[in-house]
Amino acid sequence: MKRILILIAVLLLIFSPRILWSLKTPTPLDIAVVDKTVPKTDYREHNGLFWILDNEKIFNDRGDTYDIGRDYFGYDPYDQKPFPPFSASGPFDLIYIADTYGVYSNDLKETPDGERSKHIYGGMDLLEWNQIMNSRDQQSTLIAEFNSFATPTDSTTRSVMEENLNVEWTGWAGRYFSDLNSEEIPPWLIRNYEKQYKKKWSFEGSGIAFVHLSDQVVVLGDQEKRPFVQFQLTKEGTKHYEHVNDSHYMYWFDIVHPQEGAVVEAEYDLHLSQQEKEQLKDAQIPTNFPAIVHHEQEKTYYFAGDYADFPKQSLAKWSGAPYLFWLFTDNESQFYWHSYVPLMRHILTDIAEEKAE
C-alpha cells in the first residue's frame, strides 16, 4: 500500500503542471494571424506565437485553443495553395502579421538550397491590408514583424503599412551568422557580394551581413570571435516590461525608424568596433536601431525581427513550462524564452485586462 501511495505521489508530481494547466480558466481573445510563409507543415513562422497562445490557454471563438494549422490567413502547406485572403469583419482583440514573404518554388523542395526561385505566393496587397485595418476598432492591438512589408510587397502598399505601423523602413535587413563560411549563407548573398566588391567571398568565423532592397551588401566579418547581436530593452522598455530580459538575437532583422508618437522599447546592440561603425556610416546604415517600436495610443507594435519564428516545442499545455525552458536555453533559443515569450505574455495580459473592463 505504501508503494502505491508513493507511486501516486510521484505521478501527481510529474503531471501536476499538466493538471494545473487543465484547471486554469481559459482567456477568450479574438485573434487574427497572417502568415504567408508556410511552405512546410512545421508552420515555423507562426509556431512560436501559437505555443504561447496554447500555454497561456487563450481560447478562440469556438471555445478551444488556437489551431496552428487552421487559425491563420496565408498558405496551406498540405494542399499547396493559398487559403482565402483576409476577409474577416472583426473587430479583433489582436491582429498579428507574422510573415508575408511568401512561398517560392525552392522552398517546396525536401532540402531547399537557399537560392532565389520562382515566386508562388506572398506579399501584402493594398486591398487585403485595408481589410485588415477595417477589422480593427479602438481596442484592437496590431502587431507586425519582419517580414511584413519588405519584398515582395509593392512600394505603395508598403508605404501605407509603414504609416499605419508608425515606422519607416530604411530598405536594409541583416542577420548574424555564426560561421560566414558555412552552407547557411545564402548563395545569392555571396554572388551579390562578389559582384559588388569584385572579389571572392573569403570570410571565416562569425559576422553580420546586411542586405538592401537594391541588393547592395555590407558584411562585418574578419573578427576572431564576434559578439552576438544583443536584444536589449531601452529605458522606456524597462519601465513597461518587468519580466523581459536582454538576450542574444540570432535571426533576420530589419532596420526601421520610429515615426512621430512611437516609442522605441528595445533595440539591437551590434558590439561594433570603430572601424565597423565607419563601414556602416559609409553605407548609410545606422549603427543603432530599434528592435521594438510601440505606439501606445494607436495600439501598434512593430517587431524588427523574425520573433514568432521558432521550431516545434513540446509541453505547451504544461503550466510553468516557460520557466523550465528559460533555465536550459542555448544561444539559438535564448531570445525566444528570455525575451519574446515574456514580452507576448505581457501584451496578451494587457489585451485581456482591457477587454474585461
C-alpha positions as CSV (number, residue, x, y, z in Angstrom):
1,M,0.0,0.0,0.0
2,K,2.8,2.4,0.9
3,R,4.5,1.7,-2.5
4,I,1.2,2.5,-4.3
5,L,0.9,5.8,-2.4
6,I,4.4,6.7,-3.2
7,L,3.8,5.9,-6.9
8,I,0.7,8.0,-6.9
9,A,2.5,10.9,-5.3
10,V,5.3,10.7,-7.9
11,L,2.9,10.6,-10.8
12,L,1.0,13.6,-9.4
13,L,4.2,15.5,-9.0
14,I,5.2,14.7,-12.6
15,F,1.9,15.5,-14.1
16,S,1.0,18.4,-11.8
17,P,2.0,21.0,-14.5
18,R,-0.5,19.4,-16.9
19,I,-3.2,19.2,-14.3
20,L,-2.7,22.8,-13.3
21,W,-3.0,23.9,-17.0
22,S,-6.2,21.9,-17.3
23,L,-7.6,23.7,-14.2
24,K,-6.6,27.1,-15.4
25,T,-9.5,29.4,-16.5
26,P,-9.3,30.0,-20.3
27,T,-8.9,33.5,-21.6
28,P,-11.1,34.2,-24.6
29,L,-9.5,36.5,-27.2
30,D,-10.4,37.1,-30.9
31,I,-7.1,36.9,-32.7
32,A,-6.3,37.0,-36.4
33,V,-2.9,35.8,-37.6
34,V,-1.5,36.4,-41.1
35,D,1.4,34.1,-42.2
36,K,2.0,33.7,-45.9
37,T,5.3,31.9,-45.5
38,V,4.2,28.4,-44.8
39,P,5.9,26.1,-47.4
40,K,6.2,23.2,-44.9
41,T,3.9,21.7,-42.3
42,D,6.1,22.8,-39.4
43,Y,4.3,26.2,-39.5
44,R,7.6,27.6,-38.2
45,E,6.9,31.3,-38.9
46,H,4.0,31.4,-36.5
47,N,4.7,28.4,-34.4
48,G,6.4,30.5,-31.7
49,L,3.3,32.6,-31.3
50,F,0.9,29.7,-31.2
51,W,2.9,27.9,-28.5
52,I,2.4,30.9,-26.3
53,L,-1.3,31.1,-27.0
54,D,-1.6,27.4,-26.1
55,N,0.5,27.7,-22.9
56,E,-1.5,30.8,-21.8
57,K,-4.7,29.0,-22.6
58,I,-6.0,31.6,-24.9
59,F,-9.3,30.4,-26.5
60,N,-10.8,31.3,-29.8
61,D,-14.4,32.0,-30.6
62,R,-15.1,28.2,-30.9
63,G,-14.2,27.8,-27.2
64,D,-11.0,26.0,-27.9
65,T,-7.2,26.6,-28.2
66,Y,-6.0,28.1,-31.4
67,D,-5.2,25.5,-34.1
68,I,-1.7,26.2,-35.7
69,G,-2.8,24.6,-39.0
70,R,-6.2,26.2,-39.2
71,D,-6.4,29.5,-37.4
72,Y,-4.4,31.8,-39.7
73,F,-4.6,33.5,-43.1
74,G,-2.0,32.5,-45.6
75,Y,-0.8,29.4,-47.4
76,D,-1.9,25.8,-46.9
77,P,1.2,23.6,-47.0
78,Y,-0.9,20.4,-47.4
79,D,-2.9,21.4,-50.4
80,Q,-0.1,23.7,-51.5
81,K,-2.4,26.6,-52.3
82,P,-3.4,29.8,-50.6
83,F,-6.2,30.0,-48.1
84,P,-8.9,32.6,-48.9
85,P,-7.5,36.1,-48.3
86,F,-8.2,38.0,-45.2
87,S,-11.9,38.9,-45.2
88,A,-13.0,38.7,-41.6
89,S,-15.0,41.6,-40.4
90,G,-13.7,41.7,-36.8
91,P,-13.2,43.6,-34.6
92,F,-10.4,41.6,-33.3
93,D,-8.7,41.9,-30.0
94,L,-5.3,41.2,-31.7
95,I,-4.1,41.1,-35.3
96,Y,-0.7,39.6,-35.7
97,I,1.2,39.8,-39.0
98,A,3.8,37.1,-38.7
99,D,5.2,37.0,-42.2
100,T,4.2,37.9,-45.7
101,Y,7.4,37.0,-47.6
102,G,5.6,34.0,-49.1
103,V,6.3,30.7,-50.8
104,Y,8.8,30.1,-53.5
105,S,9.4,27.1,-55.7
106,N,12.7,26.3,-54.0
107,D,11.0,26.3,-50.6
108,L,8.9,23.3,-51.6
109,K,12.0,21.0,-52.1
110,E,12.7,18.5,-49.4
111,T,16.1,20.2,-48.8
112,P,16.0,23.9,-50.1
113,D,19.4,25.2,-51.2
114,G,18.8,28.8,-50.3
115,E,18.7,30.0,-53.9
116,R,16.2,32.6,-55.0
117,S,13.4,31.0,-57.1
118,K,10.0,31.4,-58.7
119,H,7.6,33.4,-56.5
120,I,4.4,31.2,-56.0
121,Y,2.5,33.2,-53.4
122,G,3.1,36.0,-50.9
123,G,3.4,39.7,-50.3
124,M,0.7,42.0,-48.9
125,D,-1.6,43.8,-51.3
126,L,-3.4,47.1,-50.6
127,L,-6.9,45.6,-50.7
128,E,-6.1,43.0,-48.2
129,W,-4.3,45.5,-45.9
130,N,-7.2,47.8,-46.0
131,Q,-9.4,44.9,-45.0
132,I,-7.1,44.2,-42.1
133,M,-7.2,47.8,-40.9
134,N,-11.0,47.9,-41.3
135,S,-11.3,44.9,-38.9
136,R,-9.8,46.9,-36.0
137,D,-11.6,49.1,-33.5
138,Q,-10.2,51.4,-30.8
139,Q,-9.3,48.5,-28.6
140,S,-7.7,46.3,-31.2
141,T,-3.9,45.7,-30.9
142,L,-1.9,45.4,-34.2
143,I,1.4,43.6,-34.2
144,A,3.6,43.2,-37.2
145,E,7.1,41.8,-37.5
146,F,9.8,41.2,-40.2
147,N,9.0,40.4,-43.0
148,S,5.6,42.1,-43.1
149,F,6.1,44.8,-45.8
150,A,9.5,44.1,-47.4
151,T,9.9,42.0,-50.6
152,P,7.7,41.1,-52.4
153,T,5.2,43.7,-51.2
154,D,4.8,46.6,-53.6
155,S,6.1,50.0,-52.6
156,T,2.6,51.6,-52.5
157,T,1.3,49.0,-50.0
158,R,4.5,49.2,-48.1
159,S,4.2,53.0,-47.6
160,V,0.6,52.6,-46.3
161,M,1.7,49.8,-43.9
162,E,4.6,51.8,-42.6
163,E,2.3,54.7,-41.9
164,N,-0.2,52.5,-40.1
165,L,2.5,50.8,-38.1
166,N,4.3,54.0,-37.2
167,V,7.6,53.0,-38.7
168,E,9.7,53.8,-41.7
169,W,11.9,51.1,-43.3
170,T,15.4,52.0,-44.4
171,G,15.4,49.2,-47.0
172,W,18.1,47.4,-45.0
173,A,17.8,44.0,-43.4
174,G,20.5,42.0,-41.7
175,R,21.5,38.8,-39.8
176,Y,24.2,37.5,-37.5
177,F,25.9,34.3,-38.8
178,S,28.0,32.1,-36.5
179,D,30.1,31.0,-39.5
180,L,30.4,33.1,-42.6
181,N,31.9,30.1,-44.4
182,S,29.1,27.7,-43.8
183,E,26.3,26.3,-46.0
184,E,23.9,28.5,-44.0
185,I,25.0,31.6,-46.1
186,P,22.5,32.1,-49.0
187,P,24.2,31.6,-52.4
188,W,22.6,34.8,-53.7
189,L,24.2,36.8,-50.8
190,I,27.7,35.6,-51.8
191,R,27.0,36.3,-55.5
192,N,25.8,39.8,-54.8
193,Y,28.9,40.5,-52.6
194,E,31.3,39.2,-55.2
195,K,29.6,41.2,-57.9
196,Q,29.6,44.4,-55.9
197,Y,33.1,44.2,-54.5
198,K,34.8,42.4,-57.4
199,K,36.5,39.9,-55.1
200,K,35.8,36.4,-53.7
201,W,33.8,35.8,-50.6
202,S,36.6,34.7,-48.2
203,F,35.1,35.4,-44.8
204,E,35.5,32.9,-42.0
205,G,34.2,32.9,-38.4
206,S,31.2,34.8,-37.2
207,G,29.8,38.1,-38.7
208,I,26.9,40.2,-39.7
209,A,25.6,40.5,-43.2
210,F,23.4,43.5,-44.3
211,V,21.3,43.4,-47.5
212,H,19.5,46.3,-49.0
213,L,16.3,46.2,-51.1
214,S,18.5,47.2,-54.1
215,D,20.7,44.1,-53.4
216,Q,23.6,46.1,-52.0
217,V,25.6,44.1,-49.5
218,V,27.7,45.0,-46.5
219,V,29.5,42.4,-44.4
220,L,31.0,42.8,-41.0
221,G,33.4,39.9,-40.6
222,D,37.1,39.0,-40.1
223,Q,36.8,39.2,-36.3
224,E,38.3,36.2,-34.5
225,K,35.2,36.0,-32.3
226,R,32.4,38.4,-32.9
227,P,29.9,39.1,-30.0
228,F,26.3,38.1,-30.7
229,V,23.8,40.7,-31.7
230,Q,22.2,41.7,-28.4
231,F,18.5,42.4,-28.0
232,Q,18.1,44.9,-25.1
233,L,15.3,47.0,-23.6
234,T,15.6,50.7,-23.6
235,K,14.8,52.8,-20.5
236,E,11.2,53.1,-21.7
237,G,11.0,49.3,-22.3
238,T,12.4,48.5,-18.9
239,K,9.6,50.6,-17.3
240,H,7.0,48.7,-19.3
241,Y,8.2,45.1,-19.3
242,E,9.1,43.8,-15.9
243,H,10.0,40.2,-16.9
244,V,11.5,40.7,-20.4
245,N,15.3,40.1,-20.4
246,D,18.1,41.1,-22.7
247,S,19.2,38.2,-24.9
248,H,21.3,37.0,-27.9
249,Y,19.3,37.5,-31.2
250,M,20.3,35.1,-33.9
251,Y,17.8,35.7,-36.8
252,W,17.0,38.2,-39.5
253,F,16.2,41.8,-38.5
254,D,15.2,44.9,-40.5
255,I,16.3,48.5,-39.8
256,V,13.5,50.9,-39.3
257,H,13.0,54.4,-37.8
258,P,10.1,55.2,-35.5
259,Q,7.5,57.8,-36.7
260,E,6.3,60.6,-34.5
261,G,4.5,59.4,-31.4
262,A,6.0,56.0,-31.4
263,V,8.4,54.8,-28.7
264,V,11.5,52.6,-29.1
265,E,11.1,50.0,-26.3
266,A,14.0,47.8,-27.3
267,E,17.0,48.0,-29.6
268,Y,19.8,45.9,-31.0
269,D,23.4,46.3,-29.9
270,L,25.8,45.0,-32.6
271,H,29.0,45.5,-30.5
272,L,30.7,47.4,-33.3
273,S,34.4,48.4,-33.5
274,Q,35.2,52.0,-34.6
275,Q,36.2,50.7,-38.0
276,E,32.9,48.9,-38.4
277,K,30.9,52.0,-37.4
278,E,32.7,53.8,-40.2
279,Q,31.9,51.0,-42.6
280,L,28.2,51.2,-41.8
281,K,28.3,55.0,-41.9
282,D,29.8,54.9,-45.4
283,A,26.8,52.7,-46.5
284,Q,24.3,55.0,-44.7
285,I,23.4,52.2,-42.3
286,P,22.6,53.4,-38.7
287,T,24.8,51.9,-36.0
288,N,21.9,51.9,-33.5
289,F,18.4,50.9,-34.4
290,P,15.1,49.7,-32.9
291,A,14.0,46.1,-32.1
292,I,10.5,47.1,-30.8
293,V,8.6,50.2,-31.8
294,H,5.3,50.8,-29.9
295,H,2.7,53.4,-30.4
296,E,0.6,53.3,-27.2
297,Q,-2.3,55.5,-28.4
298,E,-2.7,53.7,-31.7
299,K,-2.1,50.2,-30.1
300,T,0.5,49.2,-32.7
301,Y,3.8,47.3,-32.2
302,Y,6.4,46.6,-34.8
303,F,8.9,43.9,-34.0
304,A,12.0,44.4,-36.2
305,G,12.9,40.7,-36.4
306,D,11.7,37.2,-37.0
307,Y,10.2,36.8,-33.5
308,A,7.5,34.2,-33.9
309,D,9.8,32.0,-36.0
310,F,10.5,29.0,-33.7
311,P,10.7,25.2,-34.2
312,K,8.1,22.9,-32.7
313,Q,8.3,22.7,-29.0
314,S,6.6,20.3,-26.5
315,L,4.9,20.9,-23.2
316,A,2.7,23.8,-24.4
317,K,-0.1,22.6,-22.2
318,W,2.1,22.5,-19.0
319,S,1.9,25.4,-16.6
320,G,5.3,26.7,-15.8
321,A,6.9,25.3,-18.9
322,P,8.4,28.7,-20.0
323,Y,10.3,28.9,-16.7
324,L,11.7,25.4,-17.3
325,F,12.9,26.2,-20.8
326,W,14.2,29.5,-19.6
327,L,16.7,27.7,-17.4
328,F,18.0,25.5,-20.3
329,T,18.3,27.8,-23.2
330,D,21.2,27.8,-25.7
331,N,22.3,30.7,-28.0
332,E,19.7,29.8,-30.6
333,S,16.7,29.7,-28.2
334,Q,17.7,32.4,-25.7
335,F,15.8,35.2,-27.4
336,Y,12.6,33.2,-27.6
337,W,12.5,32.2,-23.9
338,H,14.2,35.2,-22.3
339,S,12.6,38.0,-24.4
340,Y,9.8,37.0,-26.8
341,V,7.8,34.7,-24.5
342,P,7.6,37.2,-21.6
343,L,7.0,40.1,-24.0
344,M,4.0,38.4,-25.6
345,R,2.7,37.2,-22.2
346,H,2.7,40.8,-21.1
347,I,1.0,42.1,-24.2
348,L,-1.7,39.3,-24.1
349,T,-2.3,40.1,-20.4
350,D,-2.8,43.8,-21.2
351,I,-5.2,42.9,-24.0
352,A,-7.2,40.6,-21.9
353,E,-7.4,43.0,-19.0
354,E,-8.6,45.8,-21.2
355,K,-11.2,43.6,-22.8
356,A,-12.5,42.6,-19.3
357,E,-13.0,46.3,-18.2
